[in-house]
Amino acid sequence: MSNLDDSIGKLLLDLQKDDPDTFKKLMKHAQEENPELFESDIDEDNKKIDKYNREVDEYNKKVEDD
């Protein structure tokens, strides 16, 4: 199932780049049909990722300055 998930993810990323309007329609339809898939702690996860990225940026800046 992991290969299928990876393939679907790649197709969605390609669609998002190549045809953003169709991607938006597809995602809206998916959210209407399966709202439970979109109910999660995504915002919290994104905050953690942003914090980590800021820490990495700060570290890289310190290394560059030395």
C-alpha positions in Angstrom: 0.0 0.0 0.0 2.9 2.3 0.6 3.9 2.3 -3.1 0.4 3.2 -4.0 0.3 6.0 -1.5 3.6 7.3 -2.8 2.3 7.2 -6.4 -0.9 9.0 -5.5 1.0 11.6 -3.6 3.3 12.2 -6.6 0.3 12.4 -9.0 -1.3 15.0 -6.7 1.8 17.1 -6.5 2.2 17.0 -10.2 -1.5 17.9 -10.7 -1.1 20.8 -8.2 1.8 22.2 -10.2 0.4 21.6 -13.7 -3.3 22.3 -13.2 -4.0 24.1 -9.8 -7.6 24.7 -10.6 -8.4 21.0 -11.1 -6.3 20.2 -8.0 -8.4 22.6 -6.0 -11.7 21.1 -7.3 -10.4 17.6 -6.6 -9.4 18.4 -3.1 -12.6 20.2 -2.4 -14.6 17.2 -3.6 -12.4 14.8 -1.5 -13.0 17.0 1.6 -16.8 17.0 1.0 -16.8 13.2 0.5 -14.4 12.3 3.3 -14.2 15.2 5.9 -12.7 12.9 8.5 -9.6 12.6 6.4 -9.1 16.4 6.7 -9.8 16.6 10.5 -6.5 16.4 12.2 -3.9 18.3 14.0 -2.4 19.7 10.8 -2.1 23.2 12.2 -0.2 21.9 15.2 2.0 19.8 13.0 2.7 22.7 10.8 3.6 24.9 13.8 6.1 22.2 14.9 7.6 22.0 11.5 7.8 25.8 11.2 9.5 26.0 14.6 12.0 23.3 13.6 12.7 25.1 10.3 13.4 28.3 12.1 15.8 26.6 14.5 17.6 25.0 11.5 17.8 28.4 9.8 19.2 30.0 13.0 21.8 27.2 13.3 22.8 27.6 9.7 23.2 31.3 10.1 25.4 30.8 13.1 27.6 28.3 11.2 27.8 30.7 8.2 28.8 33.6 10.5 31.6 31.6 12.2 
